[in-house]
Amino acid sequence: MKIIPVFRMFDEHKAREFYGEWLGFTIDWEHRFEPDTPLYMQVSKDELVLHLSEHYGDANPGSNVLVMVDDLDARLAELQSRPYKYYRPGIQEQEWGLREMKLLDPFGNKIVFAETIAP
């Protein structure tokens, strides 16, 4: 079984800039029913796969996904190596035993990369 979150997007250029250029996702495929219609595309990085949709009703802006990773510091270092004008993430230790790096995309969707704090 594989779960693929769907995030709503409103600006194709901003989506490509955020997910492709900054986060380093690969655009796997794109679909439009015809030119000048809403875009639906799949992006991926490592084992994380997301669908991004301009279609009304496909997803609510402000969706949230938690992504468990093995090396959160490496993820942060990778993002810091490609500065993004609109966002400077950091890592926060949570009292419930996770270290988290929260990212908010240009459309209000949140990706939380997290790793378990060793006891």
C-alpha positions as CSV (number, residue, x, y, z in Angstrom):
1,M,0.0,0.0,0.0
2,K,1.2,3.5,-0.8
3,I,-0.4,6.8,0.3
4,I,0.1,9.8,-2.0
5,P,-1.1,13.2,-0.5
6,V,-2.7,15.7,-2.8
7,F,-2.0,19.3,-2.3
8,R,-3.9,22.2,-3.9
9,M,-1.8,24.7,-5.8
10,F,-2.8,28.0,-7.4
11,D,0.3,29.1,-9.4
12,E,2.2,26.7,-11.6
13,H,5.4,28.8,-11.6
14,K,5.4,29.1,-7.8
15,A,4.9,25.3,-7.4
16,R,7.8,24.6,-9.7
17,E,10.0,27.1,-7.9
18,F,9.1,25.7,-4.4
19,Y,8.9,22.0,-5.0
20,G,11.4,21.7,-7.9
21,E,14.0,24.3,-7.5
22,W,14.1,24.7,-3.7
23,L,13.0,21.3,-2.3
24,G,14.7,19.4,-5.1
25,F,11.7,17.3,-6.1
26,T,11.6,15.8,-9.5
27,I,8.5,16.5,-11.7
28,D,7.5,12.9,-12.6
29,W,4.6,13.7,-14.9
30,E,2.0,16.4,-15.7
31,H,-1.5,16.3,-17.0
32,R,-3.9,18.8,-18.5
33,F,-7.1,17.9,-20.3
34,E,-6.3,20.5,-22.9
35,P,-4.2,23.7,-23.1
36,D,-5.1,26.4,-20.7
37,T,-6.9,24.1,-18.3
38,P,-5.8,23.3,-14.7
39,L,-2.6,21.4,-14.2
40,Y,-2.3,18.1,-12.2
41,M,1.2,16.8,-11.6
42,Q,3.2,14.4,-9.6
43,V,6.5,15.3,-7.8
44,S,8.8,13.1,-5.9
45,K,12.0,13.0,-3.9
46,D,13.4,9.8,-2.5
47,E,10.3,7.9,-1.2
48,L,8.0,10.9,-0.8
49,V,5.5,11.3,-3.6
50,L,3.0,14.2,-3.8
51,H,0.3,15.2,-6.3
52,L,-0.2,18.9,-6.9
53,S,-3.5,20.0,-8.4
54,E,-4.9,23.2,-9.7
55,H,-8.4,21.6,-10.0
56,Y,-11.1,23.0,-7.8
57,G,-12.2,20.5,-5.2
58,D,-9.2,18.2,-5.4
59,A,-7.8,19.3,-2.1
60,N,-8.2,22.0,0.5
61,P,-5.5,24.7,0.8
62,G,-3.8,24.3,4.2
63,S,-3.4,20.5,4.0
64,N,-0.7,18.9,6.2
65,V,1.6,15.9,5.8
66,L,4.1,14.5,8.3
67,V,7.2,12.9,6.7
68,M,9.4,10.8,9.0
69,V,13.1,10.9,7.9
70,D,16.3,9.4,9.2
71,D,18.6,12.4,9.1
72,L,16.8,15.7,9.6
73,D,20.0,17.7,9.9
74,A,21.0,16.5,6.4
75,R,17.6,17.7,5.0
76,L,18.0,21.1,6.6
77,A,21.6,21.4,5.3
78,E,20.4,20.5,1.8
79,L,17.8,23.3,1.9
80,Q,20.3,25.8,3.3
81,S,22.6,25.0,0.3
82,R,19.9,26.4,-2.0
83,P,18.6,29.5,-0.2
84,Y,14.9,30.3,-0.9
85,K,13.9,33.9,-0.9
86,Y,10.6,33.3,1.0
87,Y,11.6,30.8,3.7
88,R,14.3,30.0,6.2
89,P,13.4,26.8,8.0
90,G,14.9,25.6,11.2
91,I,14.6,22.5,13.5
92,Q,12.5,22.5,16.7
93,E,12.6,19.8,19.3
94,Q,9.1,18.9,20.5
95,E,8.1,17.6,23.9
96,W,6.4,14.5,22.3
97,G,9.8,13.1,21.2
98,L,10.3,14.5,17.7
99,R,12.6,16.9,16.1
100,E,10.6,18.8,13.4
101,M,11.3,21.0,10.4
102,K,8.1,22.6,9.2
103,L,7.8,23.9,5.7
104,L,4.8,26.0,4.4
105,D,4.4,26.0,0.6
106,P,3.2,29.1,-1.3
107,F,-0.4,27.8,-1.1
108,G,-0.7,27.2,2.6
109,N,0.1,23.5,2.6
110,K,2.4,22.2,5.3
111,I,5.1,19.5,5.1
112,V,6.6,18.6,8.4
113,F,9.8,16.6,8.2
114,A,10.5,14.9,11.5
115,E,12.8,12.4,13.2
116,T,12.4,10.6,16.5
117,I,14.6,11.9,19.3
118,A,16.8,9.1,20.6
119,P,16.0,8.2,24.2
